[in-house]
Amino acid sequence: MSIIGNILRPFERSSTIITEKDFQRPFQISLCRDKFILIKTENLYKKILHRCYSRTEGATDPIKIASLFDLKEKSGANNGLISLIAIAMANNQEQAIVFVSGVARLATLEEKEQIKKDYEKDSKSKVGVLINFVDYSLTVLIKSYYAMIYDSLDSMNTQLGLAKALQIKINSLRATVSLAGQDDPIEQAKKINEALKNGKSVLLDKNDSVETLTINSESVEKAIFLVNCLIASEIGTSLSFVNGELTTGMSATGEADSNADEYGFQDFFNSIFKPICDKLYGWNLRFVSDDWRYFSAMIGSLIIVENSALLTAEQKKAFADRLMPIAKK
């Protein structure tokens, strides 16, 4: 009895129950769904926090600055402070972090208990810093969106896998192979497949056909684009920051994206990056604006203020700080 005959025969019995085990998906992404979502979420947060650092003024001590980043120069790479924060954010964790011997690391159990006691008394600790993302709802949304992206990519992966295979469609195949001993169509399909693989011509019935799956990526692209728009909206940045695709067009200068990113990064800077770094390293960080158009527009006003005889030096400095601040407050 043929293999196809064995597959087709259960369909003839109405009592047969088809389970998921009987028909598993033939093409699956090697990276599991949960792992993909976690990695993407962690990487997004790392990317945001790295941008926060790039807009930072007031970071001192090269050793402390180096501890912000992952160490890859030796086996067993250590996570820097940025990665430790991103991991806690992506996993909705409460973590205690210490800075010891030039390394930012998770606190030991004893260190964490001491930090918690210090925070209960004074909302800070000389031992380290306590971060809490247990109720961080943004992570729930981001993970939901990345789950949609995974499903879209999974669909594309299935299409790519099916596109590798030939679909040899033999007329009345089901009726033919259901007859006892009728395996000729199967042998014909094997020979057709072998001939095509070697680039040879084949002889087919007019109702037979050999096809491959046509890949339709348009729906997948639209789905991923839409999800990236949702992610950008939630974190308050431009779409180009999320999907890595620069905004193009005759009138596009990139300023709109840059301004959107600046306000998005500033939110994360003020609520996460600055408080943690200031308490752990003893810094007083400031967010540096990158709005060059605003700076250039203020130059003329500063010249007028500087040359005014009616203003004191203190008033001139106050005007200058108001018109062109070094950092956004």
N, C-alpha and C positions, 0 to 999 in steps of 0.2 A: 504493500500500500504506500502511496506517495506521501510526502510530507504535507503537501497542500491538502491532500485528501483528509489527513488527520486533523488539520486545522478547520476545514470546512464542516466536517461531520458533526461537531457539537452544535452547530447552528440549527441542525435539523431536529434537535430535541428541545421542546419548549421548556422543559424543566431545568435546563442548564443555566446556572447562575454565573455570569461573567464578572470576575473580580479584577481589581487593579493589578494584582500579581500576574494575572493571565496576560494583560496587555500593558506592560510597562512602556514608558516613552523611550523610543530608540536612541534619541540624541539628547544628552543632558550636559549642561555646563559643568566643567570639572569643579569649579568653586561652588560650594553649597550656598544656598540662598541667604541664610543667616550670616555666614561669614562675609559674603559680598556686601551685605547691607552695613555690617559693622565697620568693615574696612573703608567703605565709601564715606560713612558718617565721620569716622575718625580723621580721615584725610581732609575732609571739608573743614573741620574745626582747626586742624593743624594749619591749613592754608590761610584761614582767616587770622589766626594768632600770629603767624609769620608776617602777614601784612600789617598787623598792629605794631609789631616790633619795628618794621621798616618805617613807620610813621612816628616813631618814638624819639623824644629828646629827654635826656637826663639819665640814661643808662651809663653807669660808671663801672670801672674795674673789668678788665678783659676776661678775668677768670669767671666772674659772675655772668658776663655776657655769653661766654662759651658754654656755660651750663644750661643756657636756654635751649640749646640744640642737641640733637641726637649725636652720640659719639660712635663713629663707624671705623675708627682706625685700628681697632683690635677686636678679637673674637668676643662674642657675647656683648653685642652693642648695647650701650646704655641709653635709655630714653632721657632726653632733656626735659626741662620744665614744660616747654610747650607741648610735647607729646604726652607728658603725665596729665596735664590739664585736659587735653583733647580726649584722652582715653576715659578720664572720669566723666567728661561731658557726654561722650557717646554711649557709655554704659550706665548712665544715671547713678553714679557712685558718690559716696562721701569718702574723701581721702585726706590724709595728713601728709604734707610734704616738708622735708627738711633740706637745708643746704649745709653739707658737711664736707670739709676737705676739698672744696672746689667742685662738688658734685651735688646736683639736685636729685633727690631720690624719695621714694615713699618712706614714711616713718615706720619704725618698728612698732610693735604693740605697746611697749612701754612709752616710747616717744609720743605715740598718738594719744594715749591716755593723759599724759602730761599736757599736751597741747589742748585737749578738750577741757581740762580743768582750768587752764589759763584763759581760754576763751569764755568760759562761764563767768569768770571773775572780771576780765578786762577786755573781752572781744579781740584779744591778740595774744601772741605768745613769742617769747624769745627763742623757743625751741624750733618753731616752724610755723607753717600756715595751714589752716583747715579750710578745705573747699567742699562744698556740698551741692551736687547736681541731682539729688534723688528725685526732686520734683520738677526737674527741668523739662517742661512740656515741649520746648522746641525740638528736642531730640526725638520725641515720639512722632512729630510731624515729619521731620527729615527722614527718619527710618521708613515711614509709610511711603514717602515719595520714592526712596531708593528701592523699595520693594516693587513698585510699579516699573521702575527702570529695569530691574532684574527680570521681571516677567516679560518685558518687551524684548530684551536681549535674548532671553531663553527662546522666545518665539522665532527670532532671527536665526539663532543657532540651530533650531530644528529645521528651518528652511534650508540652511546651508548644508546640513547633513543629508537631507533628502535630495538635494540637488546633485550630490555625488553619485547617486544611484540611478541606474536605468530602470524605467518602468516599461516592461515588455507586456503589452496588452494583447492577449490572444483571444480571438472571438469565441464566445460561448465557453470560456475556460471552466467555469463552475460546473456547468452541465457535463462537460467532457470528462473531467477528472473524477466526478462523483461515480462514474461507471467503473466497476471493478476492473483493475488491470489497465486502465487507460492512462498511462504515464507519458504518452508521446508528447503532449504539449510542454511538459516540464523539461524533457530532454531537448526539445526544440529550443526552448528558451535558453538553456545552458549553452547550446551551440551558437545561438544568435549572439549571446553575451560575449562568448569567447571570440567570435569573428569580429565583432565591433571593437573589442579591446585591441585586436591586432590590426585594425584599420581595414578590414575586408568588407566586401559587399555581402548583403544578406537577401534572401528571398522570403517575402512575407505575403500572406493573404491580404487582399485589399481591405479587409476589415480589421487586420492586425496593425499594431503600431508600436514604435519604440520612442519613448518620450523621457524628458528630464523635467524636473520641477522648475518652473519659472519663479525666480526670487522676487518678491515684492517688498522692497525695503521702505517704501514711502510711508506706509502706515506706522512702521516702527519708528522712523525718523520723526514723524509728527508727534507720536506719543512721548518720545524722549524729550523733544523740544518743549512740549507742554509741561512736563514734569519739572524740567530745569527752570522754566518760568516760575513755577510755584515755589521752588526752592529759593530762587533769587528773591522772590517777594517776601518770603518768610525771614530771610537773614538780612534783608534790606540793602542788597548790593545789586549791581547790574547783572544782566543775563550773561554778558561776556565773561564775567568773573567766574561764573558757575560752569559754563560749558567750554570756556577757553577759546571761543570764536569771536574774533574782533568785529565790532560793528563797522560795516562798510557802506559806502555810498558817496555820491559826489559832494554832499553837504556835511558828511559825517566827519567830525574832528576828534572824536573820542572824549571830548570834555564832559558830555552828559554821563557817560559811563564812569569817568573818573570821579565826578562829583557824587554820583550815587554810591560808588564804592567808599568814598571818603566818609560819608555819613553812616554807612553800614559798619565800616571798620571802627568808627568812633564809638558806636554803641557797645561793641564787644570790648573795646579798649577801656571804656569807663566802667563797665560792669564786671569785667573778668580780668583782663590782662593787667591793668594798672593796680587794682587792689591787691592782687596776689603778689606781683613783683615788688611792690612797695613794701609790703609786710615781710616778705621773705628776704629781700636783699637790702632793705633800708633805703630804697630809692624814693624819688619824688618825680615820677614820670609825667611828661606832658605830651599831648597829641599834636603833632606838627601838621599844619594845613599844607596842602599841595595845590591850592587854588591860585595859580599864577596870574590868571586874568584879574582876580580881585586885587592882587598885589600891584599889578601894573596900573590899575585904575586909581589906586590910592597914592601913587607916587606924587601926582600933581598936588593933591591935598596936603601931603606932608611938607612939600616945598613952601606952600603958603603959610602953614603953621610955623615952620622953622624961621621964616623971615619976618614974622609978625613982631612988632615992637610992643604990642598991647598985652602979650601973654608972658607969664613968668616961665622960667625953665621947668618948673614942676608941672605947670599947666600944659606946656608943650609935650612933655614926656607922657602925660596922661592922654593927650590927643593922639600921640603916636601909637601908644599901646592900644588905644581903642580902634584906630583906623587900620593898623597893620600889626596884629598880635603875633608873637613868635609861635604861639601854640593856641589851639582852640581850648577854651576853658570848659 
